[in-house]
Amino acid sequence: MSTLKKVSSLAEIKELTTVPRLTYNYEAQLIDKTHLDSPEETVKLIRKFIDKGSIRSQEEFLLMMLDEENQCIGIFSLFKGIRGQVLVDHNLILTLLLSFGCETYVIAHTHPTSDYLPSPEDVEMTISLKHKTDYFHIDMKDHLIITEENHYSFQESFRIW
């Protein structure tokens, strides 16, 4: 059981309640515009942006923005999690999509294990994000789950389309 510390000044209270400030600084990496007609082509491009050092140890979540001709205009590596999960901030994704005037996008995340099939949480998150972006007439083209060897495409499996 912890004991309470008696404080005698406002400065001591401020010191005890100081919380580190989190900041976000995301930059899209410039790439050659590539017309993406299939999930295989999309996975091939996204693999270039996945942190190779952590693909076996933690999940990573990426956002790919596409123009009206299905050409990639930018890829963001947004979130990193732990071995079995990554927290996804839908508001940040919406902010980025709206800021860039993006009408179509692909999301992807890695699975550190060789199991590339979606978990119930993956399906729930995908449907939730799709509903939110649909409200703004922003089309989710696909959600890809990528492992070191394989991938899973929600589009190919007709999970949500």
N, C-alpha and C positions, 0 to 999 in steps of 0.2 A: 504494500500500500504506500502511495507517495504522500509526502507531507507538503503542506502549503507553505510557501515562502512569504514572509511579511515584507512588503515593499514600503519605502518611505517617501518616494518622490515620483513625480510624473515621468521623469527620464527613465527610471527603472521600469516603469510600466510599459513605456514605449519600446524599451529594449526587449522585454519579454514577449511583446506582441508583434514584433517585426517579422514579416513573412517575405521570403524571397519573391521577387517579381518575375513572372514568366513572360518572355517575349517570343514572338514568332517572326521569322525572317525567311520567307520562301521565295525562291527565284526559279522561274521556269528555265530549264536548260535548253539552249538553242540546238535545233537539229535540222537536218535536211528534210524538207517536206516530202513525206512518203505517203503515197496513196495506199490506204489500208483496206483491202477487200475481204480479208478473212481473219479469224481469230489467230491462226498460225502466224501471219505476218505481224499482227499486233503484239503477240507474245514475243516474237523475235526482237522487235524494237524495244519493248519494255524491259526485256532481260538485260539490255545494255545499261539500264539505269538502276538496277537492283544492286544493293550493297552485297557484293560477293562474300565479304568477310562475315556477314551475319545471316546469310540465307539458311544455314543449318541450325541457328541458335535462337532466332527471334523472328516474329512476323513483321513485315514491312508493308505499308499501304501506300499505293501510288495513284495519282490522278493524271490521266492523259486527256488533253483537250484537242478536239478536232474541228476543222473548219467545215463549211458546207459541202466540200468535195471529199470528205473523209480523209483529209490530210492532217497529219499531226502538227499542231502548232505549239505544243509544249507539254512537258511531263514534269510533274511535281512529285517528289518523294515526301509525303506529308507526315506520316506517323510511323513510329516504331513501337513495338510492344514487347511482350515476353514470348516464350516458346509456344504457348497455346492460345494467345489472344493479342489483339491490338485494339485500342480504343479509337473510335472514329468520330470526329467532330463534324456533324452534318452542316452546322452553320458556317464553319470555315470553308467547306467544300462549296456551298452555295455562294459565299462571298467571292471566292476565286472565280467560279463560273460566271457570275454576274459581272464581276470587274473586268474580265477579259471578253465579255460579250459572246461567250461560247454557247452554241446551240446544241452541240453533241459532245459527249464525253464517254470515256471508258474508265472504269476503276479496276484496280488489280491489287491483290495482296498475296504475299508469300505464305506458304505453309512449310515450316522447318522440317517436318516429317515427310515421308514419301507419300502420305495420304493426301491426294489432291481433291478429294470429294468435299463438297461444302458441308459445313456443320449446320445445325438448325439456326445457330446465331448468325452465320454467314447469310443464310437465306433471309432471315428476318431483317438484318441490316440492309441488305440489297433492296428488298421490297420497300422498306421505310424510306431510304434515300431516293429511290425511283419515284415514289409518290410525291415527295417534297420537290424534286426537280421538275416533275411533270407539271406541277402547279405553275411554274415559271416558263413552261413550254421549252424546257431543256431536256433533250432526249438522251437517256442512258443507252448507249449502243451495246455495251457488254460489261460483265463483271468477270474477271479472270482470276482464277486461283492458280498460282504458279509454284511448283516445287523445283528442286534441282533438276529433275529428269522429265517431268510431265507438266500438263496444265489441264485445267477444267474451264470450259466456257459456258456461262449461263445462257448465252445466246444460242449456242449449238444445241444445248439440251432443252431449249424452250421452257426454262424454269419460270421466267417472268414475262416473256413476250408473247 
